[in-house]
Structures are given as structure tokens and as C-alpha cells.
Amino acid sequence: MKYVQMGEIFKVADQPYVSETFLDANRQQLRAKCEDCFGLCCVALPFAASVDFAVDKQAGSPCSNLQPDFRCGVHTRLRQLGFRGCTVYDCFGAGQKLSQHTYAGRDWRHAPQYAQQMFDVFPIMWQLHELLWYLTEALTLQAAHSIHATLRAALYETESFTNLDAEALGKLNVAAHRANVNALLLQASELARADAVRLNNSTKGHRKRTSYGRGADLIGAKLHKADLKGANLRGAYLIAADLREADLRWTDLIGADLRDTDLRGANLTTTIFLSQAQLNAAKGDASTQLPPHMNRPAHWTA
């Protein structure tokens, strides 16, 4: 197998399909490594006192819990102290990329002349890394094989943007790029979900499917044991919804709000565009079925 290194993500050359090695390498690069970051999410981003944060904090102002070594001083007690939002957040590896690659290990404390610029471009790098995660996941969808070449091209272009210098990164029209990528992700989702629905309809004795649309308001909805296989729940509001034992295989959850969603016993093994942040925000237990590459949140019940 021939690999051509592209920044921190490997392009498979002369190969008509995407290998598991390729996908696993991408996923590893898109996982946060706080030890290689200068606490950027704890400084660059603002938050307001709410159920997720105990206090207000302005953008560019270091959190009072941030230590000199850029680690959180109350990391093991965040939820107990009212900082649940910190345990949910995931930068998709953008923090270490900006810290170690874009700024070559120069941190905002020892190089204050870069501080504001670093804080300004962090959200841009975060968006690019989020897109890399979704594009990587789209390449796992065999039903979308007809557009895999286009998806790979979008992934390589997005990766090239993450390697821009800080000034060029700050000028990037990330909103336009995000819109183009989202159109591809939607196309991949439609192909995968259509295939799943066909399979579901051909299976005898299947449960009656529950149909909802994109952006549906399902706050507090009672969906215990619902068959949502192949549903389009992009951007849906599932806050505190009861999805215990629900079938969410091949369900598109990109952008869905899963805060306090009850996923105990739910099947998410092939859920489309599921993110770690969504799982971190939800409730689950040992019976919740997850994709093999996702981590079971520490606060979930046994």
C-alpha cells in the first residue's frame, strides 16, 4: 500500500477505496491532545453563566481554573463545580494543531504578540477539523462509494487549509468552504440512509418506523424504543428526549442537540456523523451500543 504524507493526514495513492488504516489515522489526528495544546479553548472561547458553566468568561480571557502549564486545575471535578460544558466540548484536535504546527510551539504567554491572532484563528481551525472529522466519517459509508473521490478531494483541500500560516488562515472564507462540504455530506447521508431504509423495509417483522424531519423540535420527546433507522435528524433538538433502546442506526445526527438525551440501551453502532461531543452531552450506560471508534463518556452510568 502506497501512502503520500499530506501534513498530518495520509493520502492513499493509486487505490480505489479508503482503507481502515487511512480512516483510523485520520481519526487519531482529530482527537484532542490537551497536553500538546496551550489551553486555547480555556482562553479563546467565551461562555456565560448557565447550567453548563458556573461563571461568565469573555473571549480571550483565561479561565480562572487554567494553570501555568496550560492544564485545568479542576479537571476531575468540573461537573461537580458547575462546568459541565467543559466536559462536553471537543476541539477535534484543532488545539494541538494550532499550538504545535501553526505557531510552532510558541505559546500566548511567552509570545504575547501572537496572543490575539491565535485566539482569533482558533475557531477557524476548529471548524476545519470538525469538517475533517465529518468527511472522514462520510468515507466510511459504503453506500456513498459513488462520491468517495469527491469526498476525498474535499478532505485533502480541507487538510491543506489547516496547514496555512496564521495570517492566511485568518483570511480564509471558512463559511463558504463549510457550505460546500456540507452539501457533499448531505449527499453522502442521503445515499446511506436510502440504502438503510430499503434494507429496513425488506426485513420482516421490523418495528414501525417513526418519521421526523431535519431540524425537528423533539425536546423532551418520548421516543422509547423508537425505530429511527435511516432518519434525517440533522440539526434536530433532542434535548432531554427519551431515546432509551431506540434504533438510531444510519440516522443522520449531524448538528443535533443531544444535551441530556437519554440514550440508555440505544443502538448507535452505525449512526451517521455522530461526534464525541454529542455523546459527552447525552446520558447513557453500559448497554448503549456505540461505534467502535467512539469513547464511552466517563459520567455515564454502569
N, C-alpha and C positions, 0 to 999 in steps of 0.2 A: 504494500500500500504506500502510495507516494503522498507526502504532506508538504505543503508550502506554507511557511510561517507567515502570518499576517498579524503584526502587532502581537497581541496576547491570545489570539484565537486562530486555530489552524484551519486552513482551507484544504479540502481534499481535492486533489487534481486528478484528471483523467478517470473519474469514477462516476457512474450514472446514478448512484444512490448515496444517501447520507448514512454513515456507519454509526453504531453506538459509541465507538471511540470518539468520534467527532462531537457527538451530542454531549457526552459526558465531559469532554474537555471544555466545551463552551460553558456548560452549567457550573463547573468548578470555578471558572474565571468570573462568573456572575454571582458568586456568593460573597457576602460581606466578610471582610477580614479586618476587624476593628484594630488589631494590633499593628496593621500597616497603614492606618489612617490617622489623620491629625484631628480627630473628633469633629469632623466637618458638619455632621448632622446635628451635633450638640451646640454648634455656633451659628452656622449659616441660616438655619431654618427658624422661623418664629413659631410660637404656639401660645394659645390662650387658655386661661384657667377654665377647666371644664371637667367632665367625667374622665377624660383621658390625661389631663395634665393638672398638677396641683397649683401651678402659678402661671403668670404671664411671662413671656420672654420675647424680646424683639429680635428680628433677624440681624445677624452679625454680632450679637451679644452672647458671650459664652454662658452656658448653663452653669448655675452655681455648684452643680454636682461634678463638673468636669475637673479632673485632676491635672497636675503638671505634666503627667505622662500621657495625657490625652485619653485616659480611660475614665469610665464612670465610677465615682466613689460609692454609689449606692446600687450598683448593678443588680445585686442579688435581692434587693428589697424594693425595686421600682414599683411593682404593683401594689405592695402594701403602703407605699408612701404617696400613692396617687399619680404615678407616672406610667399608667398603662400604655399610653400612646408610644412611649419609647420602646416597649417590648414588642409592639406590633410593627414598627417601621422597619423597612428593608431597603437598603440603597442599591441592591443588585450589584455590589462590587464597585460602584462609582467612587466611593470614598477613597479606597486604596489606589484606584487608577489615577485619580486626580493628584493625590498626595505623592505617590511614588513615580508616576510616569510624567504627567503634565508638568508638575513642579519639581520633579527630580529629587524628592526628599527634603525640599525647603518648606518648613512649616510657617504658619502665620504668626507665631510668637517670635521666632528668631529672625524672620524676614517680614516685618510688618508692612513693608512697601507692597507686598503681594496680597495682603490680607483681604482687602475689599474685592479685588479681582477674583480671588479664589472663592470667596463666598458667593459672588455673582454667577460664576460659571458652574458651581456645584450642581444647581438644579438642572442645568442643561445636560451635564454629564449623566446625571441620574436618569433623565428621560431617555437618553440614548441607550443606557444599559438596560433599562426596562424594555425597550424595543428589541434589544438583542435577546433578552430572555424570551419574549413572545415569538420572535422569529425562529429561535431555536426550537421552541415547542411546536410551532407550525410545521417544522421539518420532520416531526415525529408522526405526523398524520399521513398514513399511507393512502388514504382516500384522496388526499390532495396532491398526489405524486405528479399530476399534470402541470402543476405550477411550482414544483420544487426548485427548478432552475431559477425562476424569477424570485422566489423566496431567498435562495442562496445569494443572488446578486444584491438583494436589499440588505441582507445580513452583512455582506462584505463592505457595502457602501457605508452602512451604519458604523461598523467597526472602524473604517477609515476616518470617520468624523471624530471618534473618540481619541484618535491619535493626533488631532490638530493641536497646535500650540494654544495657549490660553487666550490670546488676542483673537485668533481666528475662531476659536470655539465660542467666544462671546458674541461674535457677529453671525453665527450660524442661525438660519431660519429653521429652528427645530420644530416649530408648529407645522410648517409646510411639509417637512420630512415625515413628521408623525402622521399627518393626514394621508400621505401616500402609502406609508407602511400599513396603516390601519385598514385601508381598502384591500390590501393583499391579505391581511389577517382575517378579515371578514369573508373573503372569498375562500380561503382555506377552511374556515369554520363551516361555511355553508356546504362545502363538499363533504366534509367529515360527518356533519350532522345528518345530511341527507342519506348517507350510507348507513348510519346508525338507525335511522327511522325505518329504512327499508328492511333492515335485519330484524328490528323490533316487531314490525308488522307481520313478518313471516314466521314469528315464533308463536306457537300455540300456547294458550293458557297464560299469556302475559297480562300483567295488571293494566287497567285502564289508565292511559297516559293523561297527565294534567298539562294543559297547554297555557303558556303565558308568553308575553312578548318582550321585546327589547325594552329595557328601562322600566319594567313593571314595578309598581308600588306594592311590595309584598311585606311591608313592615309588620312584624308580629303575626304573619300568616301561619295558619295551621296546615302544614304540609307533611304531617307524619306519614311515612311510607308512600309518599307520592312518587309516581313514575314520571320523572322529568328527563328521561333519557332523550338526548338529541335536542333539547330545548334551547332556545336563544334567550339567555338571561343576561346579555351584555348590559352592564350599567344598571342592573336591577337593584332595588332597595330591599335587602333581605335582613334588615336589622331585627334581631331578636325573633326571627322566624323559626318555627319548629320544623326542622328537616330531619328529625330522627328517622333513621332507617330508610331515608329517601334514596332513590336511584338517580344519581347525577352523572352517570357515565355518558360521555360525549356531549355533556351540557356545556355550553359556552358561558363562562363566568367572568370574562374579561371586564374589569372595572366594576364588578358587582360589589356592593357594600355588605360584608358578612360580619359586621360588628355584633357580637353576642348571638349569632346564628347557632342554633343547636344542631350540631352535625353528628351527634352520638349514633353510632351504628350505620351512618350513611355510607354509600358506595361512591367514592370519588376516584376510583382507580384510573379512569381514563377521562376525567373532566378536562375540558379544553381551556387552556390559558389560566389555569389555577396558579396563584402565586403564594409564596410563603407568608407574605404579609396578610393575605386573606385568611389563611389558616390561623395565624397568630391572633387575629381579631375575633375568631369564632370560638365556640365551645365544642369540645369533642371528648372522646375517650378511647380506650384501647380497642374498642370494636369498630371505630371509624376506619374505613378502608381507604388508604391513601396511595397515590402513585409511588413507586419505589424510590424515586429521587427526591421526594419531599420529606421534611423532618416533622415528626410529631411534636407539637408545642409542649414545653415543659409544664405549663399550667393546666393542661388537660387532665381530666380525672383518669384514674386507672381503669 
